Amino acid sequence: MQRLKQFFRSHRRAARWRVRAEALRWRNPEAYRFFAELMERGYHPDGHIDVVPEYRLIYIGNPKVASSTIKKSLSSLTDRAPGSLDDLHRRGRSGLLSPIETGIEAFFRLATAPDTLRFSFVRNPYDRLISCWADKFQGRPLVGGDPFIDVYLDFRRNHDRSLPHGRNAVLPFPVFAEMAIATCDKRADAHWALQDDLLTMPGIALDFVGKVENFDADFERVIAHVGSAGGVLAVSQRMNVSSRLQCRGYFDDALARRVHRAYERDFKRFGYPAALPD
């Protein structure tokens, strides 16, 4: 059922784009080309971008990188007060707009304007994988119906049918890590996709990329931008924090080397060391 919901959501996004596309092609060819490239290259901006037009803010969401905390904070700039994680991810309750809800031409102007803050946050790839596993897979039975378990079961079916499955089985972290290594550059799921890929959307040059390891200090950049626009940004308490061990409790040296090779673009672009963090 969850996979069906995801399928219909993605097709609704594509349908909403097609409805607007033909009129936009003639009215504003530059905005049309900009948004068409995002869609054609598989970025689905409505699913990954939050816009607060009044404060000239564009946030590219990076799953498992304090994204719920950031959404909660940005939502404080609207007239909404989402009370749960579920509310945060429902635009009608969070008050955060998608690009299409903003209007494609208005979004294009914001995405290319010099006074817009286009930002995101990143995380050490080792720690991000652990957080994803702990939040989405740890302790869950390996049966269909959960969208993340369904991705794993598809991977198992297509790559190695000897991998664990069934109601009495759970996914060990090393098996999840091997799935992530094999699929991180194939957009199987944004939660373990290459961050470099997620943040390299055509036509959207980021002004600021913070690090979750230095969140409080780095988020000051967003607070300062909002303050210069005459608003006050309420910084949310950390949300959706996973309970887990330190990195060295999950990786042996061989697995760490394979993760580093698979996520080398992230390590290099965002300046994370190859060694496991203490």
C-alpha positions in Angstrom: 0.0 0.0 0.0 2.8 2.4 0.9 4.5 1.8 -2.4 1.3 2.5 -4.2 0.9 5.8 -2.4 4.5 6.7 -3.3 3.8 5.8 -7.0 0.7 7.9 -7.2 2.3 10.8 -5.4 5.2 10.9 -7.9 2.7 10.6 -10.8 0.6 13.4 -9.4 3.7 15.6 -9.3 4.5 14.8 -12.9 0.8 15.3 -13.9 0.7 18.8 -12.2 3.9 19.7 -14.1 2.5 18.6 -17.5 -0.7 20.6 -16.9 1.4 23.8 -16.5 4.1 22.9 -19.0 2.5 23.8 -22.3 1.3 27.2 -21.3 4.6 28.0 -19.6 6.6 26.9 -22.7 5.1 29.8 -24.6 4.8 32.3 -21.8 8.2 32.0 -20.2 10.6 29.7 -22.1 13.5 30.2 -19.7 11.5 29.2 -16.7 10.1 26.2 -18.7 13.6 25.0 -19.6 14.8 25.4 -16.0 12.0 23.3 -14.5 11.8 20.8 -17.3 15.5 19.9 -16.8 14.9 19.3 -13.1 12.0 17.0 -13.9 13.7 15.2 -16.8 16.8 14.5 -14.8 14.7 12.9 -12.1 15.1 15.4 -9.3 11.3 15.8 -8.5 11.8 19.2 -7.0 8.3 19.2 -5.4 9.4 16.3 -3.2 12.8 17.7 -2.1 12.5 21.5 -2.0 10.8 23.7 0.5 10.2 27.3 -0.3 9.4 30.3 2.0 8.8 33.0 -0.6 8.2 35.9 1.9 11.7 35.4 3.3 13.4 34.4 0.0 14.4 31.0 1.3 14.9 27.8 -0.7 15.8 24.7 1.3 16.9 21.5 -0.5 16.0 18.8 1.9 18.7 16.1 2.5 17.1 13.2 4.4 18.8 12.0 7.6 20.6 15.4 7.9 18.5 17.2 10.5 15.8 17.8 7.8 12.9 17.5 10.2 14.5 20.0 12.6 15.1 22.4 9.7 11.6 22.0 8.4 10.2 22.6 11.9 12.2 25.8 12.2 11.2 27.1 8.7 7.6 26.3 9.5 7.8 28.8 12.4 8.0 31.5 9.7 4.5 30.6 8.4 1.2 30.7 10.2 1.2 27.0 10.7 2.4 25.0 13.8 2.9 21.4 12.8 2.7 19.3 16.0 4.2 16.0 14.7 6.7 14.6 12.2 3.8 13.5 10.0 2.5 17.1 9.9 6.0 18.4 9.0 5.9 16.3 5.8 2.4 17.5 4.8 2.6 20.8 3.1 -0.9 21.8 4.0 0.0 21.5 7.7 3.6 22.7 7.6 3.0 25.9 5.7 6.1 25.2 3.6 5.5 25.4 -0.2 6.7 23.2 -3.0 8.1 24.8 -6.2 4.8 24.2 -8.1 2.7 25.6 -5.2 5.0 28.6 -5.2 4.4 28.9 -9.0 7.0 27.8 -11.5 7.8 31.3 -12.7 8.0 32.7 -9.2 10.1 29.8 -8.1 12.4 30.3 -11.1 12.9 34.0 -10.1 13.7 33.0 -6.5 16.0 30.2 -7.6 18.1 32.7 -9.7 17.8 35.9 -7.6 20.9 37.2 -5.9 19.1 38.0 -2.6 17.6 34.5 -2.2 19.3 32.1 0.3 19.5 28.7 -1.3 20.8 26.3 1.3 21.1 22.7 2.6 23.0 20.7 5.2 25.2 17.6 4.9 26.5 14.9 7.2 29.4 12.5 7.5 28.5 9.6 5.1 29.3 7.0 7.7 27.1 8.5 10.3 24.3 9.2 7.8 24.1 5.5 6.9 23.8 4.5 10.5 21.1 7.0 11.1 19.1 5.8 8.1 19.4 2.2 9.1 18.5 3.0 12.7 15.4 5.0 11.7 14.1 3.1 8.8 15.2 -0.5 9.2 16.4 -1.5 12.7 14.1 -4.1 14.2 11.6 -4.1 11.4 10.4 -7.4 10.0 11.4 -8.0 6.4 8.0 -8.3 4.9 6.3 -6.1 2.3 4.1 -3.1 3.1 6.8 -0.7 4.6 8.2 1.5 1.8 11.8 1.1 3.0 11.5 -2.6 3.5 10.0 -2.9 0.0 13.1 -1.2 -1.5 15.2 -3.8 0.3 13.1 -6.7 -0.8 13.3 -5.4 -4.4 17.1 -5.3 -4.0 17.2 -8.8 -2.6 15.0 -10.1 -5.4 17.2 -8.6 -8.1 20.7 -9.1 -6.5 20.9 -11.9 -4.0 18.0 -14.1 -2.9 20.1 -15.6 -0.1 19.8 -12.3 1.9 17.5 -12.4 4.9 13.7 -11.9 4.5 10.5 -12.9 6.3 8.5 -11.9 9.4 11.1 -13.4 11.8 14.1 -11.7 10.1 15.5 -8.2 10.5 18.1 -6.3 8.4 21.6 -6.3 9.9 23.5 -3.0 9.4 26.2 -4.6 7.2 23.6 -5.9 4.8 21.9 -2.5 4.6 25.3 -0.9 4.0 26.0 -3.2 1.1 22.7 -2.4 -0.4 23.4 1.3 0.0 26.9 0.9 -1.6 25.3 -0.9 -4.6 22.5 1.7 -5.1 23.7 5.1 -3.8 24.3 6.4 -7.3 21.1 4.9 -8.7 18.5 7.0 -6.9 16.9 4.0 -5.2 16.1 6.2 -2.2 17.2 9.7 -1.2 17.9 8.6 2.4 21.1 6.9 1.3 21.7 8.5 -2.0 24.9 10.5 -2.7 24.5 13.9 -1.1 26.5 15.4 -3.9 23.9 14.2 -6.3 20.9 15.5 -4.2 22.5 18.9 -3.8 23.6 19.3 -7.5 20.2 20.3 -8.9 20.6 22.0 -12.3 20.0 25.8 -12.2 20.0 26.0 -8.4 23.4 27.2 -7.2 23.5 26.8 -3.4 24.7 29.8 -1.4 25.3 27.8 1.8 25.9 24.2 2.7 26.1 23.7 6.5 27.2 20.6 8.4 25.0 18.8 10.9 28.1 18.2 13.0 28.2 22.0 13.5 24.5 22.6 13.3 23.9 25.3 15.8 26.8 27.5 14.5 26.0 26.9 10.8 22.3 27.4 11.1 23.1 31.0 12.3 23.6 31.7 8.6 19.9 31.0 7.9 18.8 32.9 11.0 20.8 35.9 9.9 19.2 35.9 6.4 15.7 35.8 7.9 16.6 38.6 10.4 17.8 40.8 7.5 14.3 40.3 6.0 12.6 41.5 9.1 11.6 38.2 10.6 12.5 36.0 13.5 13.3 32.4 13.0 12.5 30.1 15.9 15.1 27.4 16.1 13.4 24.0 16.7 14.6 21.4 19.2 16.2 18.5 17.4 13.6 16.1 16.0 13.6 12.5 14.9 16.9 11.7 16.6 17.9 8.0 16.2 19.2 6.0 19.1 22.4 4.2 18.2 26.0 3.4 19.0 29.1 5.3 17.8 30.3 4.7 14.2 33.0 2.2 15.2 30.3 -0.1 16.6 29.0 -0.7 13.1 31.9 -0.8 10.7 34.9 -3.1 10.3 37.8 -1.7 8.3 36.8 -3.6 5.1 33.2 -2.2 5.2 34.4 1.3 5.9 36.7 1.1 2.9 33.8 0.0 0.6 31.6 2.8 1.9 34.4 5.4 1.4 34.8 4.2 -2.3 31.1 4.3 -3.0 30.6 7.8 -1.3 33.9 9.3 -2.4 32.2 12.3 -4.0 30.6 13.2 -0.7 33.8 12.8 1.3 35.7 15.0 -1.1 33.1 17.7 -1.8 32.1 18.2 1.8 35.5 17.7 3.3 34.9 14.6 5.5 37.9 12.4 6.3 38.1 8.8 5.2 38.7 7.6 8.7 35.7 6.6 10.8 34.7 9.4 13.2 35.4 9.0 16.9 
